[in-house]
């Protein structure tokens, strides 16, 4: 907790990120290369899905990170509204577009998978519809944070949206259990352990780790940019 309090200062965070980013970037490239090799070369075709299963190595981690990214937005929103965390607004502005991209990738890859599996690119399935709503919530957060001349008002409005929208996360997670949907039920994160063969599960988890590292790197880089932009705006107002 003490280290997090230290990093709450934007200047300290920037110094920390400049030290950590080269290592994180190298680790991201390495793990991503291994994950892509396992997913595209080593893993066998699925006995039901055939080669189409390879889409899942991008689709599933993207869905996880889209949801985790929005949970991060909600946490940052609470930190801003309750504790007035000095870095929370800047990191939320940085994380929202990254999360939106992962949500878009999830929707796109899901559509590409759905065409050969379901015979259509899209159905108004509970899981798909709630994920589409998550994408729109990201867009709303981005728009609200930039809708006011006063950046602090925009950040507070976006934080409120993030906290209200977080109720959509359990809907996404449990929609396949609550409603009769086309989307397959959970096969990795479920009681009793994963039901996926290790030959598929291993590259899936490596790709998840790679995309998680990529998410962290992108958010840190964008947070640095937001810190610099806020300093520039303050300097222009002072002049």
PyMOL commands that set and color helices and strands:
alter all, ss='L'
color gray80, all
select helices_A, chain A and resi 2-7+10-42+51-83+88-118+126-145+151-165+167-178+198-238
alter helices_A, ss='H'
color red, helices_A
deselect
rebuild
show_as cartoon
